[in-house]
Amino acid sequence: MKTFVYSAVALAMLGGTAQADTLDFYGRFDYSLTSSDSGSATHNGKQGLVLENNFSNIGVRGDVSLNNSTAIFYRVEVGMNAGSQDKSNNPFSARPTYLGVKHETLGALAVGRIDPVFKMAKGGVDAMDMYSMKHDRLFAGDKRWGDSLEYKSARWNEMQLGVSYVMEDNHYSDTDKRRDNGNYQVSLTYGDNKLKRNNVYLAAAYSDGIEDIQAYRAVARWKLDALQLGAMFQHTELVNPAKPHWQSREGDGFIVNARYQLDKLMLKAQYGQDDSGSGLIANRIYDDLGDAAVVVPEVSQWAVGAEYRLSRALMLHTEIGQFDVKQAQYDLYDDTIVSMGVRFDF
């Protein structure tokens, strides 16, 4: 992997000097001061007042033209570790790093550490994404994998097919008994996931075996002037026999939200729930209690927040909300979150 990274960096430098090619050096610093009752929803699992690093990163990306219809594209990105969830002295962590080739009619094929298509089908639907109130506290499907292959078709009438495949040497261990499960994902999307070209974004995706789940996901997002509405539904089934009570951990989850833009201020509200026992909070319950967690946790969430743009690069944000675990025996895992943060993009 180090050789791959070094090669990609060299390619990026080459791309910066080639005529008609692109090179984009970018980064983000995003930190929040967060108060949590139990630590169930925070990035690091700690309660009290914590400084959270909301996936700050730095990277380079671009493409090198081979001819009028074909180009090599690349991305090298690392996480900037400085928040309270960082568990080692390493200032960097792995993030998307890949190399690919794209053709204007045949589509694009990439290899490396890639956000798979099931995850990325969510688009920008989660109004609380990147923070402690995000949807992966409720249900699974948001992890990134190395040793991945990804194909995305060319767009046809705003529709695009995506396929992700995780190599078995990364997805399975030598003693893993789950080889009858898959290690691929497929997605079909319509529109622009940032709602810049279109007012509607739709997506459907399926994951087979990746992240120890079989899951279906449907996403819809709609914009009318200053108002944005979003929804995501997911059915999830755990398929790893090594996990506690894996056969009963199956169910449905969803989030719905609204955002409203007032000049430089965006107001947002979100509600969600899940009964599959597959999300971050449920997994923390199973990690702590193991086989003693005989009832599948049902988790619900409400959240409100705001974003204020001081400039194109600088944004202030705040989030307030609660996670509630329905079963009384899991009351210790309820969590109330109050968070204030700052984001700087370059």
C-alpha positions as CSV (number, residue, x, y, z in Angstrom):
1,M,0.0,0.0,0.0
2,K,2.9,2.4,0.7
3,T,4.2,1.8,-2.8
4,F,0.7,2.6,-4.2
5,V,0.6,5.8,-2.2
6,Y,4.0,6.9,-3.3
7,S,3.2,6.2,-6.9
8,A,-0.1,8.1,-6.7
9,V,1.7,11.1,-5.2
10,A,4.2,11.0,-8.0
11,L,1.4,10.8,-10.5
12,A,-0.3,13.8,-8.9
13,M,2.9,15.8,-9.3
14,L,3.1,14.8,-12.9
15,G,-0.5,15.7,-13.4
16,G,0.2,19.2,-12.1
17,T,2.8,19.8,-14.9
18,A,1.0,18.2,-17.8
19,Q,-0.8,20.4,-20.3
20,A,-4.6,20.4,-20.1
21,D,-4.5,18.1,-17.0
22,T,-5.9,19.0,-13.5
23,L,-4.5,19.0,-10.0
24,D,-6.5,19.9,-6.9
25,F,-4.8,20.3,-3.6
26,Y,-7.5,20.5,-0.9
27,G,-8.2,20.0,2.8
28,R,-10.6,20.4,5.6
29,F,-10.3,21.2,9.3
30,D,-13.5,20.5,11.3
31,Y,-13.6,20.4,15.1
32,S,-16.5,20.4,17.6
33,L,-16.7,21.0,21.3
34,T,-19.3,18.3,22.3
35,S,-21.1,17.5,25.5
36,S,-22.4,13.9,25.7
37,D,-24.4,12.2,28.5
38,S,-23.2,8.7,27.9
39,G,-20.6,8.7,25.1
40,S,-22.8,6.3,23.1
41,A,-23.0,8.6,20.1
42,T,-19.6,10.4,20.2
43,H,-16.8,9.5,17.7
44,N,-14.6,8.2,20.5
45,G,-17.3,6.7,22.8
46,K,-16.4,9.1,25.6
47,Q,-18.9,11.0,27.7
48,G,-18.6,14.5,29.2
49,L,-17.1,17.4,27.4
50,V,-14.9,16.3,24.5
51,L,-13.1,17.9,21.5
52,E,-14.2,15.9,18.4
53,N,-12.3,15.8,15.1
54,N,-15.0,15.5,12.5
55,F,-12.9,13.7,9.9
56,S,-10.5,16.6,9.1
57,N,-8.4,15.7,6.1
58,I,-5.9,16.8,3.5
59,G,-5.4,15.5,0.0
60,V,-4.6,15.8,-3.7
61,R,-6.7,14.7,-6.7
62,G,-6.8,15.2,-10.4
63,D,-6.6,13.5,-13.8
64,V,-4.2,13.1,-16.7
65,S,-5.6,12.9,-20.2
66,L,-4.6,10.0,-22.4
67,N,-6.6,11.1,-25.4
68,N,-9.8,13.0,-26.2
69,S,-12.0,10.4,-24.5
70,T,-9.8,8.7,-21.9
71,A,-8.0,9.9,-18.8
72,I,-6.2,8.5,-15.7
73,F,-7.6,9.9,-12.5
74,Y,-6.2,9.7,-8.9
75,R,-6.8,10.7,-5.3
76,V,-4.5,10.5,-2.3
77,E,-6.2,11.6,1.0
78,V,-5.3,11.2,4.6
79,G,-7.1,12.0,7.8
80,M,-5.6,14.7,10.1
81,N,-5.7,13.3,13.6
82,A,-5.9,15.8,16.5
83,G,-9.2,15.2,18.2
84,S,-10.1,13.2,21.3
85,Q,-11.1,10.1,19.3
86,D,-7.6,9.7,17.9
87,K,-6.2,6.6,19.7
88,S,-2.6,6.7,18.7
89,N,0.3,9.2,18.2
90,N,0.0,8.8,14.4
91,P,-1.0,12.3,13.1
92,F,-2.5,10.7,9.9
93,S,-5.0,8.0,9.1
94,A,-6.2,6.2,6.0
95,R,-8.8,7.8,3.8
96,P,-9.7,7.5,0.1
97,T,-6.6,6.7,-2.0
98,Y,-7.1,5.2,-5.4
99,L,-6.0,5.2,-9.1
100,G,-8.4,4.7,-12.0
101,V,-9.1,5.1,-15.7
102,K,-12.2,6.8,-17.2
103,H,-13.8,6.9,-20.6
104,E,-16.5,9.3,-21.7
105,T,-18.8,6.5,-22.8
106,L,-17.6,3.3,-21.1
107,G,-17.4,4.8,-17.6
108,A,-14.7,4.6,-14.9
109,L,-12.8,1.8,-13.1
110,A,-10.7,2.5,-10.0
111,V,-8.7,0.4,-7.6
112,G,-7.5,1.3,-4.0
113,R,-9.1,2.4,-0.8
114,I,-12.5,3.6,-1.9
115,D,-15.9,4.7,-0.4
116,P,-18.1,1.9,-1.8
117,V,-21.2,2.6,-3.8
118,F,-23.7,1.5,-1.1
119,K,-22.3,4.1,1.3
120,M,-22.1,6.8,-1.4
121,A,-25.6,6.3,-2.6
122,K,-26.7,8.3,0.5
123,G,-25.4,11.5,-1.4
124,G,-25.9,14.5,0.9
125,V,-29.2,13.2,2.4
126,D,-28.0,13.1,6.0
127,A,-28.4,16.6,7.4
128,M,-26.1,15.7,10.4
129,D,-23.5,13.7,8.4
130,M,-19.9,13.9,9.8
131,Y,-21.1,14.7,13.3
132,S,-22.2,12.8,16.4
133,M,-25.8,12.9,15.2
134,K,-25.2,11.1,11.9
135,H,-27.2,8.2,10.6
136,D,-24.6,5.4,11.2
137,R,-25.4,5.7,14.9
138,L,-28.7,4.0,13.9
139,F,-27.8,1.6,11.1
140,A,-24.8,0.2,9.3
141,G,-23.3,0.7,5.8
142,D,-21.0,3.7,6.1
143,K,-17.5,2.1,6.2
144,R,-14.7,2.5,3.7
145,W,-12.6,-0.4,2.5
146,G,-9.1,-1.0,1.1
147,D,-8.2,-3.4,-1.7
148,S,-11.4,-2.4,-3.5
149,L,-12.5,-2.3,-7.1
150,E,-15.1,0.2,-8.2
151,Y,-16.9,0.7,-11.5
152,K,-19.2,3.6,-12.3
153,S,-20.9,3.9,-15.7
154,A,-21.2,7.0,-17.7
155,R,-24.3,9.0,-17.0
156,W,-27.3,8.4,-19.2
157,N,-30.2,10.8,-18.7
158,E,-28.8,11.6,-15.2
159,M,-28.8,7.9,-14.3
160,Q,-25.6,6.1,-13.2
161,L,-24.8,2.5,-12.3
162,G,-22.2,1.7,-9.6
163,V,-20.5,-1.5,-8.6
164,S,-18.0,-2.1,-5.7
165,Y,-16.1,-5.3,-5.0
166,V,-13.8,-5.8,-2.0
167,M,-11.0,-8.3,-2.5
168,E,-11.3,-11.4,-0.3
169,D,-7.8,-11.0,1.2
170,N,-9.1,-7.8,2.9
171,H,-12.7,-8.7,3.6
172,Y,-12.1,-12.2,5.0
173,S,-9.7,-13.7,7.5
174,D,-8.2,-17.2,7.0
175,T,-10.5,-18.6,9.7
176,D,-13.6,-16.8,8.5
177,K,-16.6,-19.0,8.0
178,R,-18.7,-16.5,6.0
179,R,-17.4,-17.3,2.5
180,D,-20.9,-18.1,1.4
181,N,-21.7,-14.4,1.8
182,G,-20.8,-11.9,-0.8
183,N,-18.4,-9.0,-0.9
184,Y,-19.9,-6.7,-3.4
185,Q,-22.3,-3.7,-3.7
186,V,-24.4,-2.3,-6.5
187,S,-26.2,1.1,-6.8
188,L,-28.3,3.0,-9.2
189,T,-28.6,6.8,-8.8
190,Y,-30.5,9.6,-10.6
191,G,-29.6,13.2,-10.5
192,D,-27.0,15.3,-8.7
193,N,-26.3,14.3,-5.1
194,K,-25.5,17.9,-4.2
195,L,-28.6,19.2,-5.9
196,K,-26.6,21.7,-8.0
197,R,-27.6,20.4,-11.4
198,N,-31.0,19.1,-10.5
199,N,-33.7,19.6,-7.8
200,V,-34.1,15.9,-7.2
201,Y,-31.7,13.1,-6.2
202,L,-32.8,9.4,-6.0
203,A,-30.8,6.3,-5.3
204,A,-31.2,2.6,-4.7
205,A,-28.4,0.3,-3.5
206,Y,-27.7,-3.2,-2.3
207,S,-24.9,-4.6,-0.2
208,D,-24.1,-8.3,0.0
209,G,-21.7,-9.3,2.9
210,I,-19.6,-6.1,3.1
211,E,-19.5,-4.8,6.7
212,D,-21.1,-8.1,7.8
213,I,-24.5,-7.2,6.5
214,Q,-26.9,-7.8,3.7
215,A,-28.8,-4.5,3.2
216,Y,-31.1,-2.6,0.8
217,R,-31.0,1.3,0.8
218,A,-33.3,3.8,-0.8
219,V,-32.6,7.6,-0.8
220,A,-34.6,10.6,-1.9
221,R,-33.7,14.3,-1.8
222,W,-35.7,17.3,-3.1
223,K,-35.1,21.0,-3.3
224,L,-37.6,23.8,-3.8
225,D,-36.0,27.2,-3.6
226,A,-34.7,27.6,0.0
227,L,-36.3,24.3,1.3
228,Q,-34.7,20.9,1.1
229,L,-36.3,17.6,2.1
230,G,-34.5,14.3,2.5
231,A,-35.2,10.7,3.4
232,M,-33.3,7.4,3.6
233,F,-34.7,4.0,4.3
234,Q,-32.7,0.8,4.9
235,H,-33.4,-2.8,5.6
236,T,-30.4,-4.5,7.3
237,E,-29.6,-8.1,8.1
238,L,-26.5,-9.2,10.0
239,V,-24.8,-12.2,8.4
240,N,-21.7,-12.8,10.6
241,P,-22.2,-15.9,12.9
242,A,-19.4,-14.6,15.1
243,K,-21.5,-11.7,16.3
244,P,-23.8,-12.0,19.4
245,H,-27.3,-13.0,18.5
246,W,-26.6,-12.4,14.8
247,Q,-29.7,-14.3,13.6
248,S,-32.1,-11.9,15.4
249,R,-30.3,-8.8,14.3
250,E,-32.5,-7.9,11.3
251,G,-34.8,-4.9,10.8
252,D,-35.6,-1.5,9.2
253,G,-34.3,2.0,9.8
254,F,-34.8,5.4,8.3
255,I,-34.1,9.1,8.6
256,V,-36.2,12.0,7.4
257,N,-35.1,15.7,7.5
258,A,-35.6,19.2,6.4
259,R,-33.2,22.1,5.7
260,Y,-34.1,25.7,5.1
261,Q,-31.6,28.4,3.8
262,L,-31.9,31.9,5.2
263,D,-29.1,33.9,3.4
264,K,-25.9,32.6,5.1
265,L,-27.8,30.6,7.7
266,M,-29.1,27.1,7.2
267,L,-31.5,25.6,9.7
268,K,-32.0,21.8,9.8
269,A,-33.9,19.2,11.7
270,Q,-33.8,15.4,11.5
271,Y,-35.6,12.3,12.9
272,G,-34.6,8.7,12.6
273,Q,-35.0,5.2,14.1
274,D,-33.8,1.6,13.5
275,D,-34.6,-1.8,14.9
276,S,-31.9,-3.9,13.1
277,G,-29.3,-3.8,15.9
278,S,-26.6,-2.9,13.3
279,G,-25.7,0.7,14.0
280,L,-22.9,2.2,16.1
281,I,-25.0,2.5,19.3
282,A,-26.3,-1.0,19.1
283,N,-22.8,-2.4,18.4
284,R,-21.5,-0.6,21.5
285,I,-24.3,-2.4,23.5
286,Y,-23.3,-5.7,22.1
287,D,-19.6,-5.0,22.6
288,D,-20.2,-4.3,26.3
289,L,-22.8,-6.9,27.0
290,G,-22.2,-9.7,24.5
291,D,-24.6,-12.6,24.7
292,A,-26.3,-10.9,27.7
293,A,-27.9,-8.5,25.2
294,V,-30.7,-10.9,24.4
295,V,-33.1,-8.2,23.0
296,V,-32.2,-6.3,19.8
297,P,-31.8,-2.6,20.7
298,E,-34.3,-0.3,19.0
299,V,-32.7,3.2,18.7
300,S,-34.4,6.5,17.7
301,Q,-33.0,9.9,17.2
302,W,-34.1,13.5,17.0
303,A,-31.8,16.4,16.1
304,V,-31.8,20.1,15.2
305,G,-28.9,22.2,14.0
306,A,-27.7,25.2,12.2
307,E,-24.8,26.2,9.9
308,Y,-23.6,29.8,9.4
309,R,-21.3,30.7,6.5
310,L,-18.8,33.4,7.5
311,S,-17.2,33.0,4.0
312,R,-16.9,30.4,1.3
313,A,-14.2,28.6,3.2
314,L,-15.3,29.2,6.9
315,M,-18.4,27.8,8.5
316,L,-19.7,27.7,12.1
317,H,-22.1,24.8,13.0
318,T,-24.1,23.5,16.0
319,E,-26.1,20.4,16.7
320,I,-28.4,19.4,19.5
321,G,-30.3,16.1,19.8
322,Q,-30.9,12.9,21.6
323,F,-30.6,9.2,21.0
324,D,-33.1,7.0,22.8
325,V,-32.8,3.2,23.2
326,K,-36.3,1.9,23.6
327,Q,-35.6,-1.1,25.9
328,A,-35.3,-0.1,29.6
329,Q,-32.3,-2.4,30.2
330,Y,-30.3,-0.3,27.8
331,D,-31.1,3.1,29.4
332,L,-27.4,3.7,30.1
333,Y,-26.9,4.0,26.3
334,D,-29.3,6.9,25.8
335,D,-27.4,10.0,24.9
336,T,-28.0,13.7,24.7
337,I,-25.6,15.6,22.4
338,V,-24.9,19.4,22.4
339,S,-22.2,20.4,20.0
340,M,-20.6,23.6,18.6
341,G,-18.0,23.5,15.9
342,V,-16.0,25.2,13.2
343,R,-15.1,24.0,9.7
344,F,-12.5,25.5,7.4
345,D,-12.1,24.2,3.8
346,F,-9.2,25.0,1.4
